[in-house]
Amino acid sequence: MSRGFHSIQYRLFVLFLFSMSAIVLIVSVLYYNRTTVQFHEKVSGLAKQNVSQTAGLFDLLLKGYDSMSKSVIGNNDLARILSNPSVDSPAVDYFNERSITNILGAVFLSKEDLIGIHVLTDRGKVYNYGNYANVIDPDYAKSEWYQKVKQSPGSMVWLGVYNQSIIDQVEKQTVFAFGRPIFDLNSHKRVGIALFETSPQAILNAMANLKLGAHSQVYLMSGEGELISATSITWDEAWLTGLARPKDGVPVVMEQDDQLIVSSKLPYADWTVLSVTPDQDLNVELAETKRFLILVGAALVVMAVLIASIFSRTISSPLKRLISEMKQVEIGNFRGSLNVTSYQEINILVASFNQMVNQIAELIERVKISSVSEKNAELKALQSQVNPHFLYNTLDMIYWMLDEKGHDRLGEVVLSLSRLFRYSSHWDERAVSLQEEIEQTEHYLTIIVTRLEGRLSVDIDVAEQWLNIPLPKMTLQPIIENAVKYGLEPLVDRCGVLRVSAEADELKLRILVQDNGAGIEEAALDKLNASLRHPDEAANPDEEHDELRLSGGSGGGIGLVNLQRRLRHMYGEAYGVELRSVVNEGTTAIITVPLLPGVKEGGTAGGGEYPHRG
């Protein structure tokens, strides 16, 4: 589980999924907030429009009622009859009552929503016209509504909506009541009042127009703060009274107690209409929008999961294959080649890995070849030893026997041969100093000079400051052996000269082995130098022809190509052996090695292992 959590596939999956989910969430929240603002603006605008329309409906309705009331109180016959009542004349009373009834009946029949018209004189006489027989409340003069109408200077008094008639004890249906005083047209004295009761349905319909939701409630209030009508059965009158009232006919829209409150003043009647809608009604559309966003967000998250899974696998799958191939390389399998088609960066990484593996395989092959050459050289050296300790002891014994008999020169030859065998038989990878190589060469040359009986002169001129330069073991001997065997021994007309010297620049030391021997043909020299430039491609040194001077001597040995491989293995491609030759003039072998910092400054460098190239 821990490895899965830390894997690149898991991390990419989580990162992509988190990013996509965050984007979906942010966009959804921003969209929802913006939709909420727009919706509230829309609702506010719609509420203002509805309240304006409702105000217009009330205005038309109340003006109609006002006009109807004027047709009653402004009737000349009615005013005359009420101003001049008969005195104890039943016939006149009957005639007057019929006249008033006709007047009221004409008005009643002109309006379908009228329930009853009542004319109440100051002398206590009541005239009625309605759908049913009227039973007048005997205590009407003590009622509050009567006092309100009676005290009016002549304007309409809108009494409000009541559950039943406020004067007719028989009428039980809900009524909307209003009234105004009746004046004598000549003396302008009040002679009574006219009370009208109509169906409240028109009022209720106008109020229902303000409902914005199923739970909206509409309240109609007078200028004094009294409730005229309401669509709710119960209400908090103190709360309604405390609400802000509109001024100058401009609707007021506000949010209070999780409710949207819209109020407007009706100019004609000095009424205030209030619409109260809870947020649960207003947020129905927002709730639908929220559910839609949740569903869409969930779908997008599921899609993001699929995309994140595919995206993470397209990156992690090539990397997993690369890791698997790396494990094969760890166990030594360098022959595999990974083929991946993915993103450009991964393709470049895989191509670089394949190239690196191929280079490692090639380097390993080169090391194997170099190691085989080293082992072959070591084997040849071991083969030549037969029984090294026995041979060393025998040669030392011969030397002491010759020394006792005074054969000094022959003793020196035997001693040199013993030291030569001792040096070459101890084969290892340890680097030796140039001084050790020169001492080994001097032993070899002692034997050669003695064998050639004065036909060879040797000049070794190497400055002391270079004597501690590290070299691979058996560096000079193969070159000097080739110079003697193929360049100097064949001379018959002149004495052979062999010279060993050294020269240096800022970075390199060049060890020169020069002879004035027979030299090498140009074609053979080119072929030989080509083999030295590409030693890993050359044939085994033991299989080269002698005329190319690739072997270290008759019967085999450590060849020049082998030496070249060892030098490059120790120092790098920029170092090694190079041959220069002119036929009948001689040959020069140049061994180039790097200078150690301590040697360049004139000091000495310690022997032992030379730092291998990186």
N, C-alpha and C positions, 0 to 999 in steps of 0.2 A: 504493500500500500504506500509505503514511504517512497519507494523508487518511482511508483506511478505518479505520485504527487509532484516529484521533482523532475519528471520527464518533460521534454520540450513539447511533446504532443499535448500533455495535460495543461501545461502553462499557456500554450497558444490557444487551446480550447477555452480555458477560463477567461483569458484576456479578450478574445474575440467575442465570447458570449456576454461578458460583462459590458464591453463597449457597445454592442448592439442593444442589449437590454437597457443600458443607461440612455442611449439615444432615444429608444422607443418611449421610455418613461418620461424623459424631459419633454419630448415632442407632445406626448399625450397630456402632460400636466399643463404645458403652455397652451395647447389647443383647448383643453377644458376650461382653463382660466379665462381665455379670450372668449370662448363661447358663453361662459357665465356672465361676463361683462356685457356682451352683446345682447344676451337674453334679457338681462335686467333692464338694459336700455330699451329693448323692444317692449318689455312688459310695462315699463314706466310710460313710454310713448302711447302704448295701447290704452293704459289706464287713463291718461290725460284725455285721449280722444273719446273714450267711453264716457267720462264724466262730463265732457263738453256736450256730447250728444244727449246725455241724460238731462243736463241743465236745459237744453233746448226743448226736450220733451216736456219737462215740468213747466217751462215757461208757456208753451202752447196750451198745456192742459189747464193751468191756473188762469191764464187769460180767458180761456173759454168759460171756466166757471165764473170768473168775474163778470164777463159779459152777460152770462145767464142771470146772475144775481141782479145786475142793473136793470134787466128787463122786468124784474119783479118790483124792486124798490123804486124804480123810476116810472112805474105805471101811474098815470094821473088818476084813473078811477080808483085804484087801490089807495093812493094817498088821500084822495078826497073822502072815501068812505071811512078810512081810519081817523081822519081829522074831524069829521062831522058825524059822530055816532047818533043813532036814533035814541029817543028818550021814551022808554016804556012802550015801544010800538013793535009788537011781534011781527007784523007784516013787513015793516021796514027792515027789521033785523034779518028776516028770512031773505028778503030781496038782496040785502047787502052781502049776506053769507053766500048766496048763490053767485053773486057777481065776483066776489073774491075767489070762490072755488073755481069759477070758470077761468079767471086770470091765472091762478096757480096751475090748473089743469093744462092750460095751453103751454105753459113753460115746462111742466113735467113731461108732457108727451113729446116735447121737442128734444129731449135728452134721454137716450136709452139707459144710461147708467144711473139716473136719479132713482133713489129709493123713497124719498119723502121730502116735501116742502112744508115748512111750518111758519106761520105768521103769528107772532105773539105780541099783542098790544100791551101798552102800559097799564091798561085798565083790567088786564087779566083775561081778556078774550083771546081764544086760540082758534086759528083757522088752519086746517091741514089738508094735504092732498098726497096720497100715497097708494101703494099696491094693495094694502089691507086696511081694515078698520083700525082706527087709531085709538090707543088708550094713553092719554097724556099723563106724564108724571105730574102729580099735583104739587110736588115740591120743586119744580124746575126753577122757580124764581130764586131759590136759595143755592142753586148749583154754581160752581165756579165758572163753567163755560158761559152761563147766562150773564154773569157779571162782566165777563170779558167783552162780550159782544155789546152789551148795553153801554159800557164805558167807551166804546170806540167812537171817535169823532166822525165816523162815516166811512172809514176804510174797511176793507175785508179783514175779517178775523178768521184765520185758518186754525181750526181747533185740533185737527188731527184725525188719526184712525182709531176707531173704538171697536171693541168686540161685538157690540150691539148698539142699537139706537140709543142716543143719550136723552131722548125725550119720549119716545114711543115705547111703552112697556111691552108691547106685543111683538115689535120687530126685533128679532134675535140675530140677524146676520150682521156681519162686520160692515161698518159704514165709515165713510170719510166725511167728516162734518166740518162745515164752515158757515159763517153767518155775518150779517152786517146790519146796522140799525136802519130804521125807516124814518124819514123826516117829512114833516109837513112842507109841501113845496112852497107854501105862501109864507108861513111864519118861521120855517126852518127849525121847528121844534121836533124833537124825537117823539114819535107816536107809537113806536114798537120796534120789533126786530124781525128779521127774516132768517130762519135756520134751514140750511140745506144739508141733506144727507144723501150721499151718492155711494155707488159701489167703489171700494178702494182698489179694484183690480187694475185700473189705469195707473194708479200710484205705484202699486206693487210691481207692475210690468216695467215701469220706468226705473224702479229701484233694481229689479233683477238684471237690467241691462248693464249694471255696474259690477256684476259678479264676474270674477276672473277665474274662479275654480269652484269645484264641488262644495268646498267648505267655506266659501266666501260668505260674509254677512254684510248687509247694507243697513245703515241707520240714517233716518231723516230726523233732524233736530231743528227746533225753532231758534230764533235769534236770542231768546232768553236762556237757551241751553236745555229746554225741555224736549223730551223724545216725542216726536210726532208719529213715527212709524218705524218698524224694524222687520227684517226678514228672519231674525232669530227669535226663538222663544224666550231665551234668557239672555241677560246682558248685565255688564257691570256699569252701572250708571255713573259712578264716580270716575271710573277709568275713561269713559266716553267724554265726560265733562272736562277732564284734564288734557284732552288731546288738543293740539294746536289747530286753530281755525284759520281758514284761508281769508285773505283780504283782497279787495279790489277785483274780485271775480277770477283771480288766477288760481288754478288748481294746485294743490300741495300734494307731493308724493314723498313719502318717507318710510323708512324701515324702523320698526320698534317692536321689541319683544318677539323677535322671529316672525314678524308679520309685516306685510306690505299694506300701508294705510294711504288711501287716496281720498282727499276731501276737496269739496268745491262749494262755493256759496251760490245759491240760486238768487239772482238779482230781483226777481219779481216778488218773491214771498219772504225774503229775508230768512230763508232756510239754509241749512248746511247739510249736505249729503255726504256720508262717510262710507267708504268701502274698505273692509278689513279682510285681507286674504292671508291665510297662514302660508309659510314657506313650503309646506308639504304639497300644496296645490301648485305653487309657482315652479317648484323644482321637479315636477313630473317629467317635463321635457329634458331637464338636465340629468335626471336619473337615467332616462333612456340613453342619453348621450354617454353617460358614464359607463353603463352596461355595454354599449357598443364599443367604447374605447377599451374596456377590459377584454372583451372578446377578441377585438383586433390585436390588442397588445399580446394576449396569450398566443394567438396564431403567429404573430411576428416573432415571439420568443421561441416557439417551436421551430419556426423556420431558421432562426438564428442558431439554434442548437444544431440543426442539420448542416447549415453552412459552416459553422465553426468546426464541426467534426470533420467535414470534407476538407476544409482549408488546413486544419492542423495536420491531417494525415498526408496531404500533398507535400507538406514540408518535412514532417517527421519520418515518413516512410523512406525517402531516399537517404536520410541521415542514419536510420536504423540499418539499412543495407550497407552503408558505408562503415558503420561500427562493426557489423558482422564481418565485413571484409578485412577490417583492421585486426580483428581477433584471429583471422586466418593468417595474417602477416605475423602476428605475435608468435604463432606456433611454427613459423618457418615456411609457410606457403606463399611464395612470391610470384606464382605464375598466374594468379587470377586477374581478371580485368573486369572492372565494374562498369556496367552500362546503365545510365540513369538519364531520364528526360524529365527535367523539372525546371525550377526557376533558374535564371541565368547565373546567379551567385552560387547555387548548389551545383550546377553543371560545371562551373569553373573549379569549385572545390574538388569535385570527383575527378575531373581531368588532372588536376594537380596531384591528387592522391595516386592516380594510376601512373603518372609520370614519376613520382617519387618511388613507388614500388618497383617500377622498371629499373630506375637508377640504382636502387638498393640491390636488386637482383644482379645487375651488371657488376656493381662493386664487389658483391660477394663472390661472383664468378672470378673476378680479377684477383681477389684475395686468395681464392682457392688455387688459382694458377700460380700466384707468387709463392704460396705456401708449399705447393708441390715442387716448385723449382728449388726452394730452400731445402726441402727434405731430400730432394735428389742430390743437391750439393753436399748436404750433410752425410747422406748415404755413401756417396763416392769418397768423402773424406774418411768415413768409418771403414769402408772397404779397403782403403789404402793403408789403414793402420795395422790390419791383421791382428796383431797382439801388441798394442802400443807400449805398454810398460816393458814387455820383454824386449821390444825393438829399442826403446830408449836406453835400457840397461846395457844391451849388447853394444850399442854405438858408444856409450860412455866408456865401456870396458876397452873397446878397440882404441878410443882416443887415448886412454891412459897407457895402454901398451905401446902405442906409437910415440907418446911423449917420453916414455922411459928409454926408448931406442933412439930418440933424437929426430924422429921424423915430424918436425914441427908443422911443415906445410900440409902434409897429409892429415895430421891431427886436426888442424884448423878446418879442413874440409869435412872430416868426420863430425867434429863438434858442431859446425854449421848445419850439417844434415840432421843431427839430433835435435837441435833447437828448431829447425824448420819443421820437422815432423811433430814435435811437441806443440808448436803454435797452431799448426793446421788441424791437428787431431782434436783439440778442445773446441768443438763447434757449438756456438750458442747464439742467441739473438742480441747479446750485449754488444753495444758499440765500443770500438776501441779508438785510441788516439792516433793521430797521424804519426807520432813518434814510434808507437808500437808497430805500425805498418812499415815504417822505414827500417826499423831493426830487423823485422821479418824479411824484408827485401834484401837487406845487406847479407843475411845468412844465405839466402838463395843465390845472390850474385857472387858470393865467395866461392861457391861450388862451380858456378858457370865460368867465372874468370879463370879458375884453376883448370877446368876442362878445356877451355879454348886456348890455353897456354899463351897468354899475352896478346891475343888478337882482339881483346875487348877492354876498353877503359870505361870506368864508371865515374860520374860526377853527380853527387847528391848535394844540392844547394837549396835548402829550405830554411828560412829565417826561424829563429827560435820561438818567436811570438806565435807562429802558426802550428807548433808541434802538438798542441793540445786540442786541435780541432777534432771533433768526433767523426768517425767513419765507420761504415759497416766493415766487419772483419773480412779479410781477404779481398781488399779493394785494389791494391797496387800489384799484387803478385800475378793475377791473370794477365794484366796489361803488359807487365815487364816480361813475362814468359812468352807472350805472343811476339813482343818486339825482338827478343833474343832469337826465338826459333825461326820466325818467318822473315825477319828483317836483317839481323846481324850475323847469324851463323852462315847464311849463304855467301857472305862477302869473301872474295879471294884476292882482290886487288888493293884493298885498303883496310886499315884497322877500324874496327867498329867502336862507336862512341854511344854510350847511353847516359842521358842526362835527366835527372829528376829535379824539378824546381817548383816554386809556388809564387803566384802574384795575386794581389787582391785589389778590389775597389771598395766602395762604401757598403755594398751588400753581399758580395760573393767572394769566395776564394777559389782560384783556379789552380789545380795541381797538374803540371805539364810533365808528361813522360815522352821524351824525344829520342829518336835514334836516327842515325845516318845510313840506315840499311837500304834494302832493295826497293822499298816503297810498295804501293798498291796500285793496280790498274784503276783507271777512272771508273769504269763500269762496275767493277767489284767494290770500289770504295762507295759509290752511290748506293749500291744494294745493301752494303753493310750499314751505312748511316741510316738508310730507310728502316732497316731492322731495329736500329737503336732508337729511332724516333718513335717507333710503334712496337715496343717490346712485347706487349700483350698479344699482338697479332702474329709475332714471329714464331717460327717452328721451334721445337725443343732444341736448345743449344747443342745437345749431344748429337743431333742429327744433321748439323750444318757441316758443310765441306771445309776442309782445312784451309783451302785457298782463300776462303772468306775471313779467315782468322777469327772465327767465332768460338773456337774451343780454347781452353786454357793450356793445352799442351797435348802431346801425343798420348793416346790412351784415354782421353777425356779429362774433365776437370770442371772448374767453375767458369763458364763461358762469359763473354762480354754481354750478351743479351740478358743472361741471368743477373750479372752485376748491375746492368742498367735497371732491371726491375727492382732490385733491392735498394738502389739509390733513390729511385722515385718513390718507392714505398715509404722510405724514411723521410725524404725531404719534400717530395712533391714533383709535379710535372715540369717545373722550371729548372730542374737540376738533373745531373747525370753525366754520361760520357759522350764525347764527340771526337771523331777521327778526322785528321787532315793528313794528306800524303801526296808526295810527288815521286813518280817512278824514278829510281836510281838516286834519289836525293834523301829519302827517309820519310819517316812517319811521326806524327805528333798526336798523342792521345791527351785530351783535355778533360779532366774530371772537375766538374763545377759543384761546389757545395756552399751552403749559406754560412755567413759569418755570425758567430754569437756576439751579442753586445759587448761582453767583457773582453773578447778577443779583439774586436775593432778598436777598443780604447787602449790596446797595447798590453792588456793583462793576459791572464791564462784562464782557460775554461776547464772545468773538471771533466774527467773521463766518465765512463759509465754510459747509461742510456741517454741517447739524444732525444730531446722532446719531439714526439711524433707530430706530424702535420695534422691539422684539424680536418 
